[in-house]
Amino acid sequence: MAFDYSKLWAILKERDMYREELRISTGMSSATLAKLGKNEIVSLEVLGRICEVLKCDIGDIVEYKADKEI
């Protein structure tokens, strides 16, 4: 099981927003931001805060990929 946050990074690029700005505005730790950068699992609470800040849906920032797709 794997998650891909490429959509999140694309949204940030479209909006000229740095990862650090996202980290600060959501109140997430730098460790959590690093997990996102490595496509590791983070809590739904964090994903929810990201959606609130970016005013988007969870499907707009994360994609599930089955092990066969990796």
mmCIF file as Biopython writes it, N, C-alpha, C and O atoms, coordinates in Angstrom:
data_model
#
loop_
_atom_site.group_PDB
_atom_site.id
_atom_site.type_symbol
_atom_site.label_atom_id
_atom_site.label_alt_id
_atom_site.label_comp_id
_atom_site.label_asym_id
_atom_site.label_entity_id
_atom_site.label_seq_id
_atom_site.pdbx_PDB_ins_code
_atom_site.Cartn_x
_atom_site.Cartn_y
_atom_site.Cartn_z
_atom_site.occupancy
_atom_site.B_iso_or_equiv
_atom_site.auth_seq_id
_atom_site.auth_asym_id
_atom_site.pdbx_PDB_model_num
ATOM 1   N N  . MET A ? 1  ? 0.853   -1.169 0.000  1.0 0.0 1  A 1 
ATOM 2   C CA . MET A ? 1  ? 0.000   0.000  0.000  1.0 0.0 1  A 1 
ATOM 3   C C  . MET A ? 1  ? 0.897   1.229  0.000  1.0 0.0 1  A 1 
ATOM 4   O O  . MET A ? 1  ? 1.870   1.302  0.751  1.0 0.0 1  A 1 
ATOM 5   N N  . ALA A ? 2  ? 0.562   2.191  -0.847 1.0 0.0 2  A 1 
ATOM 6   C CA . ALA A ? 2  ? 1.367   3.407  -0.934 1.0 0.0 2  A 1 
ATOM 7   C C  . ALA A ? 2  ? 0.478   4.594  -1.274 1.0 0.0 2  A 1 
ATOM 8   O O  . ALA A ? 2  ? -0.558  4.468  -1.927 1.0 0.0 2  A 1 
ATOM 9   N N  . PHE A ? 3  ? 0.921   5.733  -0.810 1.0 0.0 3  A 1 
ATOM 10  C CA . PHE A ? 3  ? 0.222   6.972  -1.111 1.0 0.0 3  A 1 
ATOM 11  C C  . PHE A ? 3  ? 1.170   7.903  -1.845 1.0 0.0 3  A 1 
ATOM 12  O O  . PHE A ? 3  ? 2.372   7.923  -1.577 1.0 0.0 3  A 1 
ATOM 13  N N  . ASP A ? 4  ? 0.623   8.668  -2.768 1.0 0.0 4  A 1 
ATOM 14  C CA . ASP A ? 4  ? 1.422   9.577  -3.579 1.0 0.0 4  A 1 
ATOM 15  C C  . ASP A ? 4  ? 0.878   10.992 -3.393 1.0 0.0 4  A 1 
ATOM 16  O O  . ASP A ? 4  ? -0.308  11.248 -3.602 1.0 0.0 4  A 1 
ATOM 17  N N  . TYR A ? 5  ? 1.760   11.900 -2.999 1.0 0.0 5  A 1 
ATOM 18  C CA . TYR A ? 5  ? 1.359   13.284 -2.748 1.0 0.0 5  A 1 
ATOM 19  C C  . TYR A ? 5  ? 1.792   14.226 -3.878 1.0 0.0 5  A 1 
ATOM 20  O O  . TYR A ? 5  ? 1.898   15.435 -3.667 1.0 0.0 5  A 1 
ATOM 21  N N  . SER A ? 6  ? 2.038   13.690 -5.053 1.0 0.0 6  A 1 
ATOM 22  C CA . SER A ? 6  ? 2.454   14.522 -6.190 1.0 0.0 6  A 1 
ATOM 23  C C  . SER A ? 6  ? 1.443   15.616 -6.506 1.0 0.0 6  A 1 
ATOM 24  O O  . SER A ? 6  ? 1.815   16.723 -6.897 1.0 0.0 6  A 1 
ATOM 25  N N  . LYS A ? 7  ? 0.175   15.302 -6.336 1.0 0.0 7  A 1 
ATOM 26  C CA . LYS A ? 7  ? -0.876  16.297 -6.597 1.0 0.0 7  A 1 
ATOM 27  C C  . LYS A ? 7  ? -0.745  17.487 -5.646 1.0 0.0 7  A 1 
ATOM 28  O O  . LYS A ? 7  ? -0.984  18.630 -6.035 1.0 0.0 7  A 1 
ATOM 29  N N  . LEU A ? 8  ? -0.366  17.211 -4.399 1.0 0.0 8  A 1 
ATOM 30  C CA . LEU A ? 8  ? -0.169  18.282 -3.424 1.0 0.0 8  A 1 
ATOM 31  C C  . LEU A ? 8  ? 0.933   19.216 -3.882 1.0 0.0 8  A 1 
ATOM 32  O O  . LEU A ? 8  ? 0.766   20.435 -3.854 1.0 0.0 8  A 1 
ATOM 33  N N  . TRP A ? 9  ? 2.052   18.661 -4.303 1.0 0.0 9  A 1 
ATOM 34  C CA . TRP A ? 9  ? 3.187   19.492 -4.731 1.0 0.0 9  A 1 
ATOM 35  C C  . TRP A ? 9  ? 2.832   20.285 -5.990 1.0 0.0 9  A 1 
ATOM 36  O O  . TRP A ? 9  ? 3.299   21.410 -6.169 1.0 0.0 9  A 1 
ATOM 37  N N  . ALA A ? 10 ? 2.013   19.704 -6.856 1.0 0.0 10 A 1 
ATOM 38  C CA . ALA A ? 10 ? 1.575   20.425 -8.060 1.0 0.0 10 A 1 
ATOM 39  C C  . ALA A ? 10 ? 0.701   21.625 -7.686 1.0 0.0 10 A 1 
ATOM 40  O O  . ALA A ? 10 ? 0.836   22.700 -8.270 1.0 0.0 10 A 1 
ATOM 41  N N  . ILE A ? 11 ? -0.192  21.439 -6.714 1.0 0.0 11 A 1 
ATOM 42  C CA . ILE A ? 11 ? -1.049  22.546 -6.260 1.0 0.0 11 A 1 
ATOM 43  C C  . ILE A ? 11 ? -0.193  23.657 -5.673 1.0 0.0 11 A 1 
ATOM 44  O O  . ILE A ? 11 ? -0.409  24.834 -5.962 1.0 0.0 11 A 1 
ATOM 45  N N  . LEU A ? 12 ? 0.781   23.282 -4.847 1.0 0.0 12 A 1 
ATOM 46  C CA . LEU A ? 12 ? 1.648   24.308 -4.257 1.0 0.0 12 A 1 
ATOM 47  C C  . LEU A ? 12 ? 2.381   25.083 -5.338 1.0 0.0 12 A 1 
ATOM 48  O O  . LEU A ? 12 ? 2.507   26.305 -5.255 1.0 0.0 12 A 1 
ATOM 49  N N  . LYS A ? 13 ? 2.865   24.375 -6.353 1.0 0.0 13 A 1 
ATOM 50  C CA . LYS A ? 13 ? 3.583   25.044 -7.445 1.0 0.0 13 A 1 
ATOM 51  C C  . LYS A ? 13 ? 2.653   25.998 -8.197 1.0 0.0 13 A 1 
ATOM 52  O O  . LYS A ? 13 ? 3.042   27.121 -8.520 1.0 0.0 13 A 1 
ATOM 53  N N  . GLU A ? 14 ? 1.423   25.551 -8.475 1.0 0.0 14 A 1 
ATOM 54  C CA . GLU A ? 14 ? 0.441   26.397 -9.171 1.0 0.0 14 A 1 
ATOM 55  C C  . GLU A ? 14 ? 0.170   27.685 -8.397 1.0 0.0 14 A 1 
ATOM 56  O O  . GLU A ? 14 ? -0.042  28.741 -8.993 1.0 0.0 14 A 1 
ATOM 57  N N  . ARG A ? 15 ? 0.177   27.593 -7.081 1.0 0.0 15 A 1 
ATOM 58  C CA . ARG A ? 15 ? -0.166  28.726 -6.226 1.0 0.0 15 A 1 
ATOM 59  C C  . ARG A ? 15 ? 1.061   29.494 -5.736 1.0 0.0 15 A 1 
ATOM 60  O O  . ARG A ? 15 ? 0.948   30.382 -4.891 1.0 0.0 15 A 1 
ATOM 61  N N  . ASP A ? 16 ? 2.227   29.149 -6.267 1.0 0.0 16 A 1 
ATOM 62  C CA . ASP A ? 16 ? 3.486   29.791 -5.858 1.0 0.0 16 A 1 
ATOM 63  C C  . ASP A ? 16 ? 3.653   29.771 -4.340 1.0 0.0 16 A 1 
ATOM 64  O O  . ASP A ? 16 ? 4.004   30.775 -3.721 1.0 0.0 16 A 1 
ATOM 65  N N  . MET A ? 17 ? 3.392   28.600 -3.762 1.0 0.0 17 A 1 
ATOM 66  C CA . MET A ? 17 ? 3.475   28.443 -2.309 1.0 0.0 17 A 1 
ATOM 67  C C  . MET A ? 17 ? 4.606   27.464 -1.990 1.0 0.0 17 A 1 
ATOM 68  O O  . MET A ? 17 ? 4.716   26.405 -2.608 1.0 0.0 17 A 1 
ATOM 69  N N  . TYR A ? 18 ? 5.426   27.822 -1.038 1.0 0.0 18 A 1 
ATOM 70  C CA . TYR A ? 18 ? 6.522   26.955 -0.621 1.0 0.0 18 A 1 
ATOM 71  C C  . TYR A ? 18 ? 6.030   25.924 0.383  1.0 0.0 18 A 1 
ATOM 72  O O  . TYR A ? 18 ? 5.033   26.138 1.072  1.0 0.0 18 A 1 
ATOM 73  N N  . ARG A ? 19 ? 6.741   24.802 0.459  1.0 0.0 19 A 1 
ATOM 74  C CA . ARG A ? 19 ? 6.391   23.757 1.414  1.0 0.0 19 A 1 
ATOM 75  C C  . ARG A ? 19 ? 6.420   24.292 2.847  1.0 0.0 19 A 1 
ATOM 76  O O  . ARG A ? 19 ? 5.581   23.930 3.671  1.0 0.0 19 A 1 
ATOM 77  N N  . GLU A ? 20 ? 7.377   25.139 3.127  1.0 0.0 20 A 1 
ATOM 78  C CA . GLU A ? 20 ? 7.492   25.700 4.470  1.0 0.0 20 A 1 
ATOM 79  C C  . GLU A ? 20 ? 6.273   26.566 4.810  1.0 0.0 20 A 1 
ATOM 80  O O  . GLU A ? 20 ? 5.815   26.570 5.953  1.0 0.0 20 A 1 
ATOM 81  N N  . GLU A ? 21 ? 5.755   27.288 3.834  1.0 0.0 21 A 1 
ATOM 82  C CA . GLU A ? 21 ? 4.543   28.082 4.054  1.0 0.0 21 A 1 
ATOM 83  C C  . GLU A ? 21 ? 3.365   27.168 4.408  1.0 0.0 21 A 1 
ATOM 84  O O  . GLU A ? 21 ? 2.573   27.478 5.298  1.0 0.0 21 A 1 
ATOM 85  N N  . LEU A ? 22 ? 3.263   26.041 3.701  1.0 0.0 22 A 1 
ATOM 86  C CA . LEU A ? 22 ? 2.209   25.075 3.986  1.0 0.0 22 A 1 
ATOM 87  C C  . LEU A ? 22 ? 2.379   24.519 5.397  1.0 0.0 22 A 1 
ATOM 88  O O  . LEU A ? 22 ? 1.405   24.402 6.140  1.0 0.0 22 A 1 
ATOM 89  N N  . ARG A ? 23 ? 3.610   24.177 5.769  1.0 0.0 23 A 1 
ATOM 90  C CA . ARG A ? 23 ? 3.889   23.628 7.085  1.0 0.0 23 A 1 
ATOM 91  C C  . ARG A ? 23 ? 3.442   24.595 8.179  1.0 0.0 23 A 1 
ATOM 92  O O  . ARG A ? 23 ? 2.780   24.197 9.138  1.0 0.0 23 A 1 
ATOM 93  N N  . ILE A ? 24 ? 3.804   25.848 8.030  1.0 0.0 24 A 1 
ATOM 94  C CA . ILE A ? 24 ? 3.459   26.848 9.037  1.0 0.0 24 A 1 
ATOM 95  C C  . ILE A ? 24 ? 1.951   27.094 9.090  1.0 0.0 24 A 1 
ATOM 96  O O  . ILE A ? 24 ? 1.373   27.160 10.174 1.0 0.0 24 A 1 
ATOM 97  N N  . SER A ? 25 ? 1.322   27.227 7.942  1.0 0.0 25 A 1 
ATOM 98  C CA . SER A ? 25 ? -0.109  27.540 7.909  1.0 0.0 25 A 1 
ATOM 99  C C  . SER A ? 25 ? -0.980  26.390 8.408  1.0 0.0 25 A 1 
ATOM 100 O O  . SER A ? 25 ? -2.099  26.625 8.864  1.0 0.0 25 A 1 
ATOM 101 N N  . THR A ? 26 ? -0.497  25.162 8.331  1.0 0.0 26 A 1 
ATOM 102 C CA . THR A ? 26 ? -1.264  24.024 8.831  1.0 0.0 26 A 1 
ATOM 103 C C  . THR A ? 26 ? -0.872  23.636 10.246 1.0 0.0 26 A 1 
ATOM 104 O O  . THR A ? 26 ? -1.587  22.882 10.906 1.0 0.0 26 A 1 
ATOM 105 N N  . GLY A ? 27 ? 0.255   24.144 10.713 1.0 0.0 27 A 1 
ATOM 106 C CA . GLY A ? 27 ? 0.723   23.798 12.057 1.0 0.0 27 A 1 
ATOM 107 C C  . GLY A ? 27 ? 1.340   22.419 12.143 1.0 0.0 27 A 1 
ATOM 108 O O  . GLY A ? 27 ? 1.463   21.860 13.233 1.0 0.0 27 A 1 
ATOM 109 N N  . MET A ? 28 ? 1.730   21.863 11.007 1.0 0.0 28 A 1 
ATOM 110 C CA . MET A ? 28 ? 2.339   20.527 11.042 1.0 0.0 28 A 1 
ATOM 111 C C  . MET A ? 28 ? 3.818   20.631 11.375 1.0 0.0 28 A 1 
ATOM 112 O O  . MET A ? 28 ? 4.434   21.679 11.182 1.0 0.0 28 A 1 
ATOM 113 N N  . SER A ? 29 ? 4.370   19.565 11.865 1.0 0.0 29 A 1 
ATOM 114 C CA . SER A ? 29 ? 5.789   19.544 12.214 1.0 0.0 29 A 1 
ATOM 115 C C  . SER A ? 29 ? 6.639   19.347 10.964 1.0 0.0 29 A 1 
ATOM 116 O O  . SER A ? 29 ? 6.143   18.925 9.919  1.0 0.0 29 A 1 
ATOM 117 N N  . SER A ? 30 ? 7.908   19.656 11.087 1.0 0.0 30 A 1 
ATOM 118 C CA . SER A ? 30 ? 8.821   19.435 9.958  1.0 0.0 30 A 1 
ATOM 119 C C  . SER A ? 30 ? 8.966   17.945 9.675  1.0 0.0 30 A 1 
ATOM 120 O O  . SER A ? 30 ? 9.213   17.555 8.533  1.0 0.0 30 A 1 
ATOM 121 N N  . ALA A ? 31 ? 8.816   17.108 10.701 1.0 0.0 31 A 1 
ATOM 122 C CA . ALA A ? 31 ? 8.876   15.653 10.502 1.0 0.0 31 A 1 
ATOM 123 C C  . ALA A ? 31 ? 7.709   15.172 9.639  1.0 0.0 31 A 1 
ATOM 124 O O  . ALA A ? 31 ? 7.879   14.301 8.786  1.0 0.0 31 A 1 
ATOM 125 N N  . THR A ? 32 ? 6.534   15.741 9.865  1.0 0.0 32 A 1 
ATOM 126 C CA . THR A ? 32 ? 5.365   15.378 9.064  1.0 0.0 32 A 1 
ATOM 127 C C  . THR A ? 32 ? 5.540   15.839 7.626  1.0 0.0 32 A 1 
ATOM 128 O O  . THR A ? 32 ? 5.187   15.117 6.693  1.0 0.0 32 A 1 
ATOM 129 N N  . LEU A ? 33 ? 6.076   17.021 7.444  1.0 0.0 33 A 1 
ATOM 130 C CA . LEU A ? 33 ? 6.335   17.517 6.097  1.0 0.0 33 A 1 
ATOM 131 C C  . LEU A ? 33 ? 7.325   16.603 5.388  1.0 0.0 33 A 1 
ATOM 132 O O  . LEU A ? 33 ? 7.184   16.335 4.195  1.0 0.0 33 A 1 
ATOM 133 N N  . ALA A ? 34 ? 8.328   16.125 6.121  1.0 0.0 34 A 1 
ATOM 134 C CA . ALA A ? 34 ? 9.301   15.191 5.538  1.0 0.0 34 A 1 
ATOM 135 C C  . ALA A ? 34 ? 8.628   13.885 5.133  1.0 0.0 34 A 1 
ATOM 136 O O  . ALA A ? 34 ? 8.963   13.312 4.097  1.0 0.0 34 A 1 
ATOM 137 N N  . LYS A ? 35 ? 7.682   13.411 5.941  1.0 0.0 35 A 1 
ATOM 138 C CA . LYS A ? 35 ? 6.940   12.196 5.600  1.0 0.0 35 A 1 
ATOM 139 C C  . LYS A ? 35 ? 6.155   12.389 4.305  1.0 0.0 35 A 1 
ATOM 140 O O  . LYS A ? 35 ? 6.119   11.500 3.454  1.0 0.0 35 A 1 
ATOM 141 N N  . LEU A ? 36 ? 5.535   13.542 4.166  1.0 0.0 36 A 1 
ATOM 142 C CA . LEU A ? 36 ? 4.809   13.827 2.920  1.0 0.0 36 A 1 
ATOM 143 C C  . LEU A ? 36 ? 5.763   13.805 1.730  1.0 0.0 36 A 1 
ATOM 144 O O  . LEU A ? 36 ? 5.432   13.283 0.665  1.0 0.0 36 A 1 
ATOM 145 N N  . GLY A ? 37 ? 6.940   14.375 1.922  1.0 0.0 37 A 1 
ATOM 146 C CA . GLY A ? 37 ? 7.928   14.409 0.854  1.0 0.0 37 A 1 
ATOM 147 C C  . GLY A ? 37 ? 8.417   13.034 0.439  1.0 0.0 37 A 1 
ATOM 148 O O  . GLY A ? 37 ? 8.872   12.839 -0.688 1.0 0.0 37 A 1 
ATOM 149 N N  . LYS A ? 38 ? 8.319   12.071 1.370  1.0 0.0 38 A 1 
ATOM 150 C CA . LYS A ? 38 ? 8.752   10.696 1.096  1.0 0.0 38 A 1 
ATOM 151 C C  . LYS A ? 38 ? 7.571   9.776  0.767  1.0 0.0 38 A 1 
ATOM 152 O O  . LYS A ? 38 ? 7.731   8.558  0.688  1.0 0.0 38 A 1 
ATOM 153 N N  . ASN A ? 39 ? 6.386   10.366 0.575  1.0 0.0 39 A 1 
ATOM 154 C CA . ASN A ? 39 ? 5.157   9.612  0.290  1.0 0.0 39 A 1 
ATOM 155 C C  . ASN A ? 39 ? 4.848   8.589  1.369  1.0 0.0 39 A 1 
ATOM 156 O O  . ASN A ? 39 ? 4.383   7.487  1.078  1.0 0.0 39 A 1 
ATOM 157 N N  . GLU A ? 40 ? 5.111   8.960  2.619  1.0 0.0 40 A 1 
ATOM 158 C CA . GLU A ? 40 ? 4.794   8.088  3.744  1.0 0.0 40 A 1 
ATOM 159 C C  . GLU A ? 40 ? 3.422   8.439  4.298  1.0 0.0 40 A 1 
ATOM 160 O O  . GLU A ? 40 ? 2.866   9.491  3.982  1.0 0.0 40 A 1 
ATOM 161 N N  . ILE A ? 41 ? 2.888   7.565  5.114  1.0 0.0 41 A 1 
ATOM 162 C CA . ILE A ? 41 ? 1.557   7.757  5.681  1.0 0.0 41 A 1 
ATOM 163 C C  . ILE A ? 41 ? 1.576   8.864  6.738  1.0 0.0 41 A 1 
ATOM 164 O O  . ILE A ? 41 ? 2.444   8.889  7.611  1.0 0.0 41 A 1 
ATOM 165 N N  . VAL A ? 42 ? 0.620   9.762  6.647  1.0 0.0 42 A 1 
ATOM 166 C CA . VAL A ? 42 ? 0.398   10.796 7.670  1.0 0.0 42 A 1 
ATOM 167 C C  . VAL A ? 42 ? -1.059  10.701 8.111  1.0 0.0 42 A 1 
ATOM 168 O O  . VAL A ? 42 ? -1.871  10.050 7.454  1.0 0.0 42 A 1 
ATOM 169 N N  . SER A ? 43 ? -1.381  11.342 9.208  1.0 0.0 43 A 1 
ATOM 170 C CA . SER A ? 43 ? -2.743  11.232 9.748  1.0 0.0 43 A 1 
ATOM 171 C C  . SER A ? 43 ? -3.763  11.967 8.876  1.0 0.0 43 A 1 
ATOM 172 O O  . SER A ? 43 ? -3.440  12.902 8.144  1.0 0.0 43 A 1 
ATOM 173 N N  . LEU A ? 44 ? -4.984  11.510 8.987  1.0 0.0 44 A 1 
ATOM 174 C CA . LEU A ? 44 ? -6.081  12.189 8.283  1.0 0.0 44 A 1 
ATOM 175 C C  . LEU A ? 44 ? -6.276  13.593 8.822  1.0 0.0 44 A 1 
ATOM 176 O O  . LEU A ? 44 ? -6.723  14.481 8.096  1.0 0.0 44 A 1 
ATOM 177 N N  . GLU A ? 45 ? -5.950  13.800 10.069 1.0 0.0 45 A 1 
ATOM 178 C CA . GLU A ? 45 ? -6.057  15.140 10.652 1.0 0.0 45 A 1 
ATOM 179 C C  . GLU A ? 45 ? -5.155  16.116 9.895  1.0 0.0 45 A 1 
ATOM 180 O O  . GLU A ? 45 ? -5.576  17.227 9.572  1.0 0.0 45 A 1 
ATOM 181 N N  . VAL A ? 46 ? -3.936  15.710 9.616  1.0 0.0 46 A 1 
ATOM 182 C CA . VAL A ? 46 ? -3.001  16.557 8.871  1.0 0.0 46 A 1 
ATOM 183 C C  . VAL A ? 46 ? -3.526  16.803 7.467  1.0 0.0 46 A 1 
ATOM 184 O O  . VAL A ? 46 ? -3.512  17.935 6.983  1.0 0.0 46 A 1 
ATOM 185 N N  . LEU A ? 47 ? -3.990  15.741 6.811  1.0 0.0 47 A 1 
ATOM 186 C CA . LEU A ? 47 ? -4.525  15.901 5.453  1.0 0.0 47 A 1 
ATOM 187 C C  . LEU A ? 47 ? -5.735  16.827 5.456  1.0 0.0 47 A 1 
ATOM 188 O O  . LEU A ? 47 ? -5.928  17.606 4.523  1.0 0.0 47 A 1 
ATOM 189 N N  . GLY A ? 48 ? -6.541  16.741 6.496  1.0 0.0 48 A 1 
ATOM 190 C CA . GLY A ? 48 ? -7.699  17.631 6.621  1.0 0.0 48 A 1 
ATOM 191 C C  . GLY A ? 48 ? -7.294  19.083 6.771  1.0 0.0 48 A 1 
ATOM 192 O O  . GLY A ? 48 ? -7.903  19.967 6.169  1.0 0.0 48 A 1 
ATOM 193 N N  . ARG A ? 49 ? -6.264  19.332 7.576  1.0 0.0 49 A 1 
ATOM 194 C CA . ARG A ? 49 ? -5.788  20.716 7.738  1.0 0.0 49 A 1 
ATOM 195 C C  . ARG A ? 49 ? -5.224  21.253 6.435  1.0 0.0 49 A 1 
ATOM 196 O O  . ARG A ? 49 ? -5.407  22.428 6.115  1.0 0.0 49 A 1 
ATOM 197 N N  . ILE A ? 50 ? -4.538  20.403 5.679  1.0 0.0 50 A 1 
ATOM 198 C CA . ILE A ? 50 ? -4.013  20.826 4.376  1.0 0.0 50 A 1 
ATOM 199 C C  . ILE A ? 50 ? -5.174  21.200 3.459  1.0 0.0 50 A 1 
ATOM 200 O O  . ILE A ? 50 ? -5.129  22.224 2.778  1.0 0.0 50 A 1 
ATOM 201 N N  . CYS A ? 51 ? -6.208  20.371 3.445  1.0 0.0 51 A 1 
ATOM 202 C CA . CYS A ? 51 ? -7.384  20.659 2.614  1.0 0.0 51 A 1 
ATOM 203 C C  . CYS A ? 51 ? -8.046  21.974 3.012  1.0 0.0 51 A 1 
ATOM 204 O O  . CYS A ? 51 ? -8.487  22.732 2.148  1.0 0.0 51 A 1 
ATOM 205 N N  . GLU A ? 52 ? -8.118  22.250 4.315  1.0 0.0 52 A 1 
ATOM 206 C CA . GLU A ? 52 ? -8.712  23.505 4.775  1.0 0.0 52 A 1 
ATOM 207 C C  . GLU A ? 52 ? -7.900  24.699 4.297  1.0 0.0 52 A 1 
ATOM 208 O O  . GLU A ? 52 ? -8.463  25.685 3.821  1.0 0.0 52 A 1 
ATOM 209 N N  . VAL A ? 53 ? -6.580  24.613 4.422  1.0 0.0 53 A 1 
ATOM 210 C CA . VAL A ? 53 ? -5.715  25.726 4.021  1.0 0.0 53 A 1 
ATOM 211 C C  . VAL A ? 53 ? -5.765  25.944 2.510  1.0 0.0 53 A 1 
ATOM 212 O O  . VAL A ? 53 ? -5.829  27.080 2.040  1.0 0.0 53 A 1 
ATOM 213 N N  . LEU A ? 54 ? -5.735  24.846 1.756  1.0 0.0 54 A 1 
ATOM 214 C CA . LEU A ? 54 ? -5.711  24.966 0.296  1.0 0.0 54 A 1 
ATOM 215 C C  . LEU A ? 54 ? -7.111  25.042 -0.313 1.0 0.0 54 A 1 
ATOM 216 O O  . LEU A ? 54 ? -7.262  25.239 -1.519 1.0 0.0 54 A 1 
ATOM 217 N N  . LYS A ? 55 ? -8.139  24.883 0.537  1.0 0.0 55 A 1 
ATOM 218 C CA . LYS A ? 55 ? -9.534  24.907 0.074  1.0 0.0 55 A 1 
ATOM 219 C C  . LYS A ? 55 ? -9.745  23.910 -1.071 1.0 0.0 55 A 1 
ATOM 220 O O  . LYS A ? 55 ? -10.170 24.265 -2.171 1.0 0.0 55 A 1 
ATOM 221 N N  . CYS A ? 56 ? -9.428  22.646 -0.761 1.0 0.0 56 A 1 
ATOM 222 C CA . CYS A ? 56 ? -9.562  21.591 -1.757 1.0 0.0 56 A 1 
ATOM 223 C C  . CYS A ? 56 ? -10.073 20.324 -1.093 1.0 0.0 56 A 1 
ATOM 224 O O  . CYS A ? 56 ? -10.277 20.296 0.121  1.0 0.0 56 A 1 
ATOM 225 N N  . ASP A ? 57 ? -10.278 19.294 -1.866 1.0 0.0 57 A 1 
ATOM 226 C CA . ASP A ? 57 ? -10.723 17.998 -1.392 1.0 0.0 57 A 1 
ATOM 227 C C  . ASP A ? 57 ? -9.509  17.085 -1.218 1.0 0.0 57 A 1 
ATOM 228 O O  . ASP A ? 57 ? -8.473  17.310 -1.845 1.0 0.0 57 A 1 
ATOM 229 N N  . ILE A ? 58 ? -9.624  16.070 -0.385 1.0 0.0 58 A 1 
ATOM 230 C CA . ILE A ? 58 ? -8.497  15.183 -0.122 1.0 0.0 58 A 1 
ATOM 231 C C  . ILE A ? 58 ? -7.999  14.493 -1.398 1.0 0.0 58 A 1 
ATOM 232 O O  . ILE A ? 58 ? -6.802  14.242 -1.543 1.0 0.0 58 A 1 
ATOM 233 N N  . GLY A ? 59 ? -8.903  14.194 -2.308 1.0 0.0 59 A 1 
ATOM 234 C CA . GLY A ? 59 ? -8.518  13.582 -3.578 1.0 0.0 59 A 1 
ATOM 235 C C  . GLY A ? 59 ? -7.699  14.505 -4.460 1.0 0.0 59 A 1 
ATOM 236 O O  . GLY A ? 59 ? -7.061  14.062 -5.415 1.0 0.0 59 A 1 
ATOM 237 N N  . ASP A ? 60 ? -7.720  15.792 -4.137 1.0 0.0 60 A 1 
ATOM 238 C CA . ASP A ? 60 ? -6.932  16.758 -4.897 1.0 0.0 60 A 1 
ATOM 239 C C  . ASP A ? 60 ? -5.463  16.768 -4.473 1.0 0.0 60 A 1 
ATOM 240 O O  . ASP A ? 60 ? -4.615  17.315 -5.178 1.0 0.0 60 A 1 
ATOM 241 N N  . ILE A ? 61 ? -5.160  16.156 -3.306 1.0 0.0 61 A 1 
ATOM 242 C CA . ILE A ? 61 ? -3.792  16.219 -2.797 1.0 0.0 61 A 1 
ATOM 243 C C  . ILE A ? 61 ? -3.116  14.870 -2.612 1.0 0.0 61 A 1 
ATOM 244 O O  . ILE A ? 61 ? -1.890  14.800 -2.521 1.0 0.0 61 A 1 
ATOM 245 N N  . VAL A ? 62 ? -3.899  13.796 -2.556 1.0 0.0 62 A 1 
ATOM 246 C CA . VAL A ? 62 ? -3.301  12.478 -2.322 1.0 0.0 62 A 1 
ATOM 247 C C  . VAL A ? 62 ? -3.941  11.447 -3.235 1.0 0.0 62 A 1 
ATOM 248 O O  . VAL A ? 62 ? -5.125  11.529 -3.561 1.0 0.0 62 A 1 
ATOM 249 N N  . GLU A ? 63 ? -3.140  10.480 -3.640 1.0 0.0 63 A 1 
ATOM 250 C CA . GLU A ? 63 ? -3.617  9.397  -4.499 1.0 0.0 63 A 1 
ATOM 251 C C  . GLU A ? 63 ? -3.116  8.078  -3.927 1.0 0.0 63 A 1 
ATOM 252 O O  . GLU A ? 63 ? -1.950  7.954  -3.552 1.0 0.0 63 A 1 
ATOM 253 N N  . TYR A ? 64 ? -4.009  7.097  -3.863 1.0 0.0 64 A 1 
ATOM 254 C CA . TYR A ? 64 ? -3.627  5.762  -3.394 1.0 0.0 64 A 1 
ATOM 255 C C  . TYR A ? 64 ? -3.142  4.947  -4.572 1.0 0.0 64 A 1 
ATOM 256 O O  . TYR A ? 64 ? -3.762  4.942  -5.636 1.0 0.0 64 A 1 
ATOM 257 N N  . LYS A ? 65 ? -2.027  4.257  -4.376 1.0 0.0 65 A 1 
ATOM 258 C CA . LYS A ? 65 ? -1.503  3.381  -5.418 1.0 0.0 65 A 1 
ATOM 259 C C  . LYS A ? 65 ? -1.285  2.000  -4.831 1.0 0.0 65 A 1 
ATOM 260 O O  . LYS A ? 65 ? -0.603  1.840  -3.819 1.0 0.0 65 A 1 
ATOM 261 N N  . ALA A ? 66 ? -1.866  1.017  -5.472 1.0 0.0 66 A 1 
ATOM 262 C CA . ALA A ? 66 ? -1.681  -0.373 -5.033 1.0 0.0 66 A 1 
ATOM 263 C C  . ALA A ? 66 ? -0.213  -0.754 -5.225 1.0 0.0 66 A 1 
ATOM 264 O O  . ALA A ? 66 ? 0.488   -0.153 -6.040 1.0 0.0 66 A 1 
ATOM 265 N N  . ASP A ? 67 ? 0.243   -1.743 -4.480 1.0 0.0 67 A 1 
ATOM 266 C CA . ASP A ? 67 ? 1.640   -2.158 -4.547 1.0 0.0 67 A 1 
ATOM 267 C C  . ASP A ? 67 ? 2.090   -2.505 -5.961 1.0 0.0 67 A 1 
ATOM 268 O O  . ASP A ? 67 ? 3.255   -2.305 -6.304 1.0 0.0 67 A 1 
ATOM 269 N N  . LYS A ? 68 ? 1.202   -3.011 -6.767 1.0 0.0 68 A 1 
ATOM 270 C CA . LYS A ? 68 ? 1.541   -3.382 -8.152 1.0 0.0 68 A 1 
ATOM 271 C C  . LYS A ? 68 ? 1.883   -2.173 -9.001 1.0 0.0 68 A 1 
ATOM 272 O O  . LYS A ? 68 ? 2.599   -2.300 -9.994 1.0 0.0 68 A 1 
ATOM 273 N N  . GLU A ? 69 ? 1.381   -0.992 -8.626 1.0 0.0 69 A 1 
ATOM 274 C CA . GLU A ? 69 ? 1.593   0.227  -9.408 1.0 0.0 69 A 1 
ATOM 275 C C  . GLU A ? 69 ? 2.894   0.925  -9.064 1.0 0.0 69 A 1 
ATOM 276 O O  . GLU A ? 69 ? 3.326   1.824  -9.785 1.0 0.0 69 A 1 
ATOM 277 N N  . ILE A ? 70 ? 3.522   0.520  -7.971 1.0 0.0 70 A 1 
ATOM 278 C CA . ILE A ? 70 ? 4.710   1.218  -7.491 1.0 0.0 70 A 1 
ATOM 279 C C  . ILE A ? 70 ? 5.917   0.884  -8.352 1.0 0.0 70 A 1 
ATOM 280 O O  . ILE A ? 70 ? 7.014   1.381  -8.098 1.0 0.0 70 A 1 
#
